[in-house]
Amino acid sequence: MANSLVKRIWGTAVSKTDDKRLPVIDMEKNLESLKPSDKYYYKKFNRLNKERWEVHTAHRKSHNKFATVLAIFSVGIYFYTLFAVRQEKFLDEGFDEVPDNAVKNT
């Protein structure tokens, strides 16, 4: 019961006698034994996969560059804000003391 449930959900727990999966083929070794149409599609698939990989690599590099620039920009804004707030001294001057010419409210 549990074995069939696992097999239905994940496709695992298959015994060796019940194994209906296709055998693994090493295409580089068995390329000569393939039909010409299979060779054509194998080479086409490899070519398309290489093109996809090149595009994906280029996108990943550009995304990494953009993320680096964005991180540097964010850290720069953060440190500039800390520097600017540290230089604000107008709040520190005179608010703790009452001026001599202040008028009392009665």
Helices and strands as residue ranges (DSSP letters): H 2-10, H 36-86
